[in-house]
């Protein structure tokens, strides 16, 4: 029977999938959990790209719109599941928000609102400010002149001027998001199992004591 709650094992299971079971002495189970959860999370990123992990609750209409910003549901609900994968999910989301999205200042009735959004195919990202810079014509996709944020010189866009991230197609992105969320839910089950388990002197999955004797 369980000896009672194991808060240390519960925390370790969230920090690194499988680490809670390792702490309890179930080494083989720990490896299986780690490989299963992290492989599914990585698979979601490979399928849906970094957009598969996004804690944004709302997106807003572009600055060029003359109407107030339009609030549209984001992916925060799915992130609430993926976050149980541990710090790795927060790390990926942090990189997504501050390395792959662009910043845009939108004027509203309440004042200027700063919004982070995915870059458009005709934009690049200023690495210093995070703001979007148009480098191609919206309608034709033809290169246009722009002020290079690195050199400070006006030049014509080339094929190397691309957005920091190109979003996957709708269904592909949804599948990637789903895989990352399922990975988090699987680790939540592992966290509960570790949090209400008990420490062992031998690995029950191996069937041998740590000293090498048979059980």
C-alpha positions, 0 to 999 in steps of 0.5 A: 500500500502507498505510504502517503503523498510523495510531494518530492516525487510529484515535483520531480515528475513535472520537472523531467518526465520520469524523474519522479519514478526514478526517485521512487526507485522504479528506474525502468518505468522512469525511462519508459515514461521519459521516452514516451512523453518526450518523444510525443512532445517532440513529435508534435513539434516536428509535425506542427512546428513551434506554433504547436505550443502557444500560450496566447489567449487572444490574437488581434487584428493587424495595425492596418485595420481601421476598426478596433482590434478583433479578439480571436481565440488562441491556443491557450486551452491546449497549452494548459494540457501541454504545460504538464510536460514540464519546463520544456513546454514553457521553454518552447513557448517562451522561444515562440513568443520572443524569438519567432513572433513579431511585435506590433503596436495597435491603436485602440480606444483605450490607447496603444496595445502591443500585440505579439503575432506570427509574421506574415510571409512578406515580413521579416523580424527585427531581432533587436525590437521584435517588430515586423518589417515588410520586405515584399509587396503584399499583393504580388510578393515582389521584393521591395526596398526596406531599411535593413535593421542590421546594417542600417542601409536601404536595400532590395529584399532577397530570397534570404529575407524570410519570416522567422517562422512559417506556420504549418497548414491548419490541420497539420498544426492542429495535429502537432498541437494535439500531440503536445497536449496529449504528451502533457496529459500522459505526464500528468498521469505519471505525476499522479502515479509518482505523487502517490507511490512509495519508495522502493529498495528494488525496481519492481519492473526489473524483479531484482534487488539493487544488491543484485539478489533475486526478489 
